[in-house]
Amino acid sequence: MFQTSTQNKSSMADIVDIALSSGILEESRVKNVTGLNLVAIASVAPPWQPLDSIVTSTTVALIEGEGSVVGPGDILTSIKSLDVLIDILSNVKAPRLGVSPGFDTVDSDAIWRTLDAFPEYQTLDSVNVIPGTIPMPCTQIALKYFRRIKDVWRERLDWTCSEKEVCSCIGRWQHRATTNILLSLSNQIIEQMMVQEASECLRSQPNLASIWSECYIMDKCPSPEEMSSLYLDSTVHLLDNLEDYIYSYVDCALKAKHTIDISICYLFYVDPAARYILLDLIPFVASRGVKVRILFESMTAESQVLRGVFAIGRAFDYKLPKGSPPFDKAQKQTSNGASKLIREVLDVASSSPNIDCRFWFARDERCKYRIKNHIKCNIFDGGMNGRVIAGGSNVAPRPGNLDTDFICEGLIAGRYLRHFDIMWDAMSPYYGGVIDMAFTEEKKEVDDESPTFIFTSNVADEYGAFTEENKKVLEVFSADNVFATEMTIRGGMPSKILFLPSVPSSLGEDAILRCVLGGIKRAKESIYMCMGHCNVPEVVSQAFKAATERGVKVEILTNSLYSCDLRCGQRDLFKSLQQMLRIAPKVELFVTSLKEGSDEGPPFLHSKYVIVDSEWVAVGSWNMWTRSAFYEMEAEIFVSSTALATDLQKKFERERNEFTEQVKTAEECENYLPSGCSICNQFGPFFE
């Protein structure tokens, strides 16, 4: 624990000199640091994060078996290797030191500040104080995570030895023959622990499921026609494959004259395209005077630190535009790779005056659980002539995944930029005061008062003049959530576009869900929906029922255990699909499946889009699941364009025909429904 009085401050120069001479702060990390006190430095500098040196110097042995080939002896070897790490963590002399309280923040006694721009959230002041520092939990918290991983590995070992009946999350991995099962199981349990506290907080709310559903009645969900004055003229086109994405990304970066702003949720060290973009392309562009800001999601950064002891690598081979920098720094193969990529990016930033990095670190103001930034976007010269590459991909599409990304051009880039600016400024470090990184043993009581749902509007005049009728519609939209203006079309696919970010919290308001429901409400002919991660809320199932009863064709495409990289949502998914088929039996449901004669699973469908009447599209980072209302921040565009809708519908039909099978009844969902385990614990009380 470090404490000091704000009355006893040294000059900035004295503080930095003391920190450097004592080894608290590395010289390479001193950049643009103003107004710090010594306590802030001591609390967050690398020497005060014991987990930092431990994970970067420790490797847990994973036998190079393929999929189900990993046998009992291999698993035992890996468990023994993990035991070494657990023993090291158990014997750290300063077990409570760390910048982050980990995934569990309800109990945190650190100094949290309410955000002016996001009154629903609080942030931890110490996270972005020292540039170049990855927020890490203390060793006690990491120890809990690794012990959970060990428990799951033992479940897999027991199943391997006896083939006793276990949940499919533990036993059914044969279709992922090129995947190391122990690594996959480790990822699953870390992901489950990330959402566990939010889920528990929501479960404590009386009657939450029914209260939440009642807030999304169709009268409160405006249709595209009712929102038409908020759509702006712009251009958009799809990036339908990895090669097109990378070429387009590099082209946008090379043509950027002023700024590049990047919001990242996940980083995958094994992805060579992401390494090239962040370690070669971005520094090259920054060296030409372009200012670059990178906003990392801190919770996934922490998860990468934990995953780092298990990482492996891949090769890079893509066509690049003329004038591109060579594949240079990205070629480096380092151990403990998952967190090393973030470290390498931070090191690059520390050596460039034109690159700044921050971590999004927020928790729900009311219930105190962590809020995750799931927005993925890349903004090039945000403004009238700017461009945005956004969608489902994290930096770049992952090889083997089927994603949906797009380029928007024009003033839409300014709307993305404004929201990025708000998020960036919210994470400005607050200097001064007492920083106390100790954690209490007793669990604080969470207010169990039933939440109210308020979604107000105070749209500034700068976003355009609205009629009185439109102002009534806007009562369900907040100022930070709606941006609209006029612009001149500049090439590409002419479209009408609305940009809409979300601000999830324990209040459960999801502006994107409201707009999607509005689109479903107005459907006359067809609805096509592909969701990488999904659980269909009851209110959506009811909307599908109403649509099919008026003759609308509804088709849903989603993952199953055979393709999804995240098992912790599978039980909620198929519980919700059972509910949907009981409510709306005319819906045509297609899920990924093993093709006859093939042992290899289908690709992961990571796309997130809805198409209505072959003329209106919702696409972006938003997944149709309850996490988007309570836990994950998203950004979506709503597009009125027959050309875009036609392209996406062709993609839908192609992937449906090639990788899926139809599930016709609620009973057939049982074939995909996990029986339940620590990995697939359900999120909140919504599908119990």
Buried (B, 14 or more C-beta within 10 A) or exposed (E): EBEBEEEEBEEBEEBBEBBBEEEBBBEEBBBEBEEBBBBBBBBBBBBBBBBBEBBBEBBBBBBEBEBBEBEBEBBBBBBEBBEEBBEBBEEBEEBBBBBBBBBBBBBBEBBBEEBEBBEBBBBBBBBBBBBBBBBBBBBBBBBBBBEBBBEBBEBBBBBBEEEEEBBBBBBBBBBBEEBBBBBBBBBBBBBBBBBBBBBBBBBBBEEBBEBBBEBBEBEBBBBBEBBBBBBBBBBBBBBBEBEBBBBBBBBBBBEBEEBBBBBBBBBBBBBBBBBBBBBBBBBBBBEEEBBBBBBBBBBBBBBBBBBBBBBEBBEBEBEBBEEBBEBEBBBEEBEBBBBBBBBBBBBBBBEBEBBBBBBBBBBBBBBBBBBBBBBBBBBBBBBBBBBBBBBBBBBBBBEEBBBBBBBBBBBBBBBBBBBBBBBBEBBEBBBBBBBBBBBEEEEEEBBEEEBEBEBEBEBEEEBBEBEEEBEEBBEBBBEBBBBBBEBEEBEBBEBBBBBBBBBBBBBBBBBBBBBBBBBBBBBEEBBBBBBBBBBBBBBBBBBBBBBBEEEBBBBBBBBBBBBBBBBBBBBBBBBBBBBBBBBBEBBBBBBBBBBEEEEBBBBBBBBBBBBBBBBBBBBBBBBBBBBBBBBBBBBBBBBBBBBBBBBBBEBBEEBBEEBBBEBEEBEBBEEBBBBEBBBBBBBBBBBE
